[in-house]
Amino acid sequence: MILIDAALNKIERRCALAHEIAHIDAGDRSTPLCWFDRRQENRADILAARRLIDLESLVAVYRLTDNILEAAAELEVTLDVMVLRAGTLRAPEKIALVNARARHEVVA
């Protein structure tokens, strides 16, 4: 069972749900106090960020803005999720973003 804090806004709920689903998909097991260890939390954070922000969407928003707050709002994720996704890009993803930016600057 996943419980989401009702005080969270829509975007926060979306990100929290993706994070909790990542725990389930990874087969994580909580401690007797219902906590996950740091390694499990990090893995769930990264998996949720990758699922919420696919490369195509990231490239599209990167063509629109280089402001991370605007990008997060456009992609309907929290700033933390946006920062994590940007900070865990794989080499081919970085190349795709650089190429997208280069094409955008040529057109603009």
N, C-alpha and C positions, 0 to 999 in steps of 0.2 A: 504494500500500500504506500502510495506517495501522498504526503500531506504538504500543501503549499500554503504559506502564510497569506491570509486574506488581506493583510495590510500592504502587500506588494502591488505595484502598478502592473499593467498589462505586460509591458516589456520585461520587467523583473520576473513576473510569473513565468513567462515564456522561457527565459534563460534558466530559471531554477528548475523547471520541468525537464528541459533538455539535459541539465546536469544530473538530475536524479535518474533519468532514463539511461544515461551513460553508465552510471553505477550498475544498474540492472544488467545492461548488455555486457559489461565487463565481468559480470559474475562476482562483484564485490560483496563481501560479507562484513557487516558492521561488528564492532566490539559489543560486549554485553551492555555497555552504556549507550548503544545505538550511535556510535561515532565511527567514521572511517579513518584510516590512517592517512598521513600526509601524501604518501605515494598514490593512494587511491583517489584522493581529492584532486591532486594535480592531473592525473590521467582523465578523470571525469571532466574537469574544467577544459582540458585541451580537446577532448572528443566532442563535448558540447559546442565549443567554439567552432570547430571544423564543420559540424553538422548545421549549425545555425548560419554560418557564413561560408557558402561554397565559393570556389574560385571564380566562377562566372559572375556571381553577384559582387564579389570583392573587386574584380576588374571593372565592372560597370560603375560601381560607386567611386572607385579610384579615378575614373575618367571625369567624374562630376566634381569632386572636391579632394583636396589634400588635408582638410580639416577633420581630425579624428572624431570630434564630437558630432559634426554633421554626418559623417559616414556612419557612425553608430546609430544615429536617429533614423537615417535613411534605411538602414538594414534592420531596424527594430530590435536592436540588441543593446545591452548595457555597455557603458564605456569600458568596464573591466573585461567583458567578453571581446570587444573590439581590439583592445590593447593586446590581449592574450593571442588572438588570432593573428594579428599583425606580427607579433613577436615570435610566433612558432611556424612561420612560413617555411616550406621546403624549398630547395634550390629552384626547381622548375616553376614553382609559384612565384618566387621573387623575379625570375626572368619574365614571366608573363606580365607581372605588374609593371616592370620597367619598360617593356615593350608597349604596353597600353598607354603609359604616361607619355612615352616618346611620340606615339601616333597622335595622342590628344594634343600635345604641344605643337606638332606640325600643322594640324588642322586649325587650331585656335588662333 
